[in-house]
Amino acid sequence: MAIVRAALVQTNWTGDKESMIKAHEEYARQAAAAGAKVICFQELFYGPYFCQVQDTKFYEYAESVPGPTTERFAALAAELGLVMVLPVYEKEQEGFLYNTAAVIDADGSYLGKYRKHHIPQVTGFWEKFYFRPGNLGWPVFDTAVGKVGVYICYDRHFPEGWRALGLAGAEIVFNPSATSRGLSSYLWKLEQPASAVANEYFVGAINRVGIEPLGDDDFYGTSYFVDPEGKFVGDVASDSAPELVVRDLDMDLIKVVRERWAFYRDRRPDAYGPLVTP
């Protein structure tokens, strides 16, 4: 399986949807130029984190999936040969809105989507005003770089999805987020490495940066990749500046770890055939 060069984008709000989309198109081009074969953007990547307030005008950011944004980036994915994870605001039908991530393969084909399951409703994170809980389970997508799963932001505090993705064979799980300094800051570098170890896959953790006009949430970046041993792959990103994170993931490490501890074997004996006992 060897090396997969993977990328994450953490950035700040530019002021409007079109400029955010163009900025991410440029990030994708930079990542591809650096040799990346897969990229994930931050939660609700083309908008502000509007969940800091409760205002129906932000419903207009929602669109169908697949739809205009996924189709635009699917064309770019095909051009660049880049697997893309696109966290967007989805409108399934009137009144049915989801916090969603679309997955596009390197040939531009739409593989499917994940809908965020766990929806917070606290000061600065009024998400139940905007989203229904996800209803598509925890799909794993067979991509050009391997088996990819997605969790979104608040989901990371709940172990069920992490494990479901592992049991389904995920090799890289991306967690796009909008996480502010405060109570959960110390968990940012704890929960996701622990989940990578427990489920024996790579995790790409993405967080936006800056304070946006809608509130005082201070998004602290520090995006990173972590390997199945719980070790950061390269440096953690800045806590204040936009950054494109590109790292080489040694996918052979997944097999090494799974054989070393046998956690995966004992959770998924069907994947290994009959267990031999002395």
Solvent accessible surface area in square Angstrom, and as a share of the most:
residue,aa,sasa,rsa
1,M,139,0.62
2,A,57,0.44
3,I,97,0.49
4,V,14,0.08
5,R,93,0.34
6,A,0,0.00
7,A,0,0.00
8,L,0,0.00
9,V,0,0.00
10,Q,0,0.00
11,T,6,0.03
12,N,62,0.32
13,W,46,0.16
14,T,68,0.39
15,G,47,0.45
16,D,69,0.36
17,K,60,0.26
18,E,73,0.33
19,S,38,0.25
20,M,0,0.00
21,I,7,0.03
22,K,116,0.49
23,A,29,0.22
24,H,0,0.00
25,E,35,0.16
26,E,86,0.38
27,Y,35,0.13
28,A,0,0.00
29,R,101,0.37
30,Q,81,0.36
31,A,0,0.00
32,A,24,0.19
33,A,94,0.73
34,A,47,0.36
35,G,30,0.29
36,A,3,0.03
37,K,107,0.45
38,V,0,0.00
39,I,0,0.00
40,C,0,0.00
41,F,0,0.00
42,Q,0,0.00
43,E,0,0.00
44,L,4,0.02
45,F,0,0.00
46,Y,4,0.02
47,G,1,0.01
48,P,4,0.03
49,Y,0,0.00
50,F,2,0.01
51,C,0,0.00
52,Q,15,0.07
53,V,46,0.26
54,Q,86,0.38
55,D,52,0.27
56,T,85,0.49
57,K,119,0.50
58,F,15,0.06
59,Y,74,0.28
60,E,140,0.63
61,Y,33,0.12
62,A,14,0.11
63,E,19,0.09
64,S,56,0.36
65,V,10,0.06
66,P,67,0.42
67,G,5,0.05
68,P,91,0.57
69,T,3,0.02
70,T,1,0.01
71,E,108,0.48
72,R,85,0.31
73,F,1,0.00
74,A,17,0.13
75,A,67,0.52
76,L,11,0.05
77,A,0,0.00
78,A,53,0.41
79,E,110,0.49
80,L,42,0.21
81,G,29,0.28
82,L,0,0.00
83,V,0,0.00
84,M,0,0.00
85,V,1,0.00
86,L,0,0.00
87,P,0,0.00
88,V,0,0.00
89,Y,1,0.00
90,E,2,0.01
91,K,70,0.30
92,E,84,0.37
93,Q,101,0.45
94,E,141,0.63
95,G,51,0.49
96,F,66,0.27
97,L,19,0.10
98,Y,5,0.02
99,N,1,0.00
100,T,0,0.00
101,A,0,0.00
102,A,0,0.00
103,V,0,0.00
104,I,1,0.00
105,D,21,0.11
106,A,21,0.16
107,D,103,0.53
108,G,15,0.15
109,S,46,0.30
110,Y,77,0.29
111,L,62,0.31
112,G,13,0.12
113,K,40,0.17
114,Y,1,0.00
115,R,6,0.02
116,K,0,0.00
117,H,33,0.15
118,H,42,0.19
119,I,11,0.06
120,P,11,0.07
121,Q,69,0.30
122,V,88,0.51
123,T,114,0.66
124,G,10,0.09
125,F,42,0.18
126,W,65,0.23
127,E,1,0.01
128,K,119,0.51
129,F,64,0.27
130,Y,4,0.02
131,F,9,0.04
132,R,104,0.38
133,P,83,0.52
134,G,11,0.11
135,N,91,0.47
136,L,75,0.37
137,G,28,0.27
138,W,74,0.26
139,P,37,0.23
140,V,38,0.22
141,F,16,0.07
142,D,102,0.53
143,T,12,0.07
144,A,73,0.56
145,V,16,0.09
146,G,18,0.17
147,K,80,0.34
148,V,0,0.00
149,G,0,0.00
150,V,1,0.00
151,Y,0,0.00
152,I,0,0.00
153,C,11,0.06
154,Y,75,0.29
155,D,0,0.00
156,R,8,0.03
157,H,55,0.24
158,F,64,0.26
159,P,92,0.58
160,E,102,0.46
161,G,0,0.00
162,W,5,0.02
163,R,121,0.44
164,A,31,0.24
165,L,0,0.00
166,G,3,0.03
167,L,53,0.26
168,A,54,0.42
169,G,9,0.09
170,A,0,0.00
171,E,20,0.09
172,I,1,0.00
173,V,0,0.00
174,F,0,0.00
175,N,0,0.00
176,P,0,0.00
177,S,0,0.00
178,A,0,0.00
179,T,5,0.03
180,S,15,0.10
181,R,106,0.39
182,G,50,0.48
183,L,177,0.88
184,S,30,0.19
185,S,40,0.26
186,Y,157,0.60
187,L,39,0.19
188,W,2,0.01
189,K,100,0.42
190,L,98,0.49
191,E,34,0.15
192,Q,0,0.00
193,P,14,0.09
194,A,54,0.42
195,S,14,0.09
196,A,0,0.00
197,V,62,0.36
198,A,43,0.34
199,N,10,0.05
200,E,0,0.00
201,Y,0,0.00
202,F,3,0.01
203,V,0,0.00
204,G,0,0.00
205,A,0,0.00
206,I,0,0.00
207,N,0,0.00
208,R,0,0.00
209,V,0,0.00
210,G,24,0.23
211,I,113,0.57
212,E,6,0.03
213,P,119,0.75
214,L,49,0.24
215,G,30,0.29
216,D,122,0.63
217,D,15,0.08
218,D,40,0.21
219,F,0,0.00
220,Y,12,0.04
221,G,0,0.00
222,T,18,0.10
223,S,0,0.00
224,Y,1,0.01
225,F,1,0.00
226,V,0,0.00
227,D,15,0.08
228,P,1,0.01
229,E,54,0.24
230,G,22,0.21
231,K,122,0.52
232,F,81,0.34
233,V,28,0.16
234,G,49,0.47
235,D,113,0.59
236,V,40,0.23
237,A,6,0.05
238,S,40,0.26
239,D,65,0.34
240,S,77,0.50
241,A,44,0.34
242,P,58,0.36
243,E,55,0.25
244,L,42,0.21
245,V,1,0.00
246,V,34,0.19
247,R,51,0.19
248,D,61,0.32
249,L,0,0.00
250,D,64,0.33
251,M,2,0.01
252,D,68,0.35
253,L,33,0.16
254,I,8,0.04
255,K,134,0.57
256,V,73,0.42
257,V,3,0.02
258,R,28,0.10
259,E,105,0.47
260,R,121,0.44
261,W,144,0.50
262,A,20,0.15
263,F,84,0.35
264,Y,18,0.07
265,R,90,0.33
266,D,82,0.43
267,R,71,0.26
268,R,61,0.22
269,P,58,0.36
270,D,108,0.56
271,A,52,0.40
272,Y,100,0.38
273,G,32,0.31
274,P,130,0.82
275,L,85,0.42
276,V,141,0.81
277,T,109,0.64
278,P,182,1.14
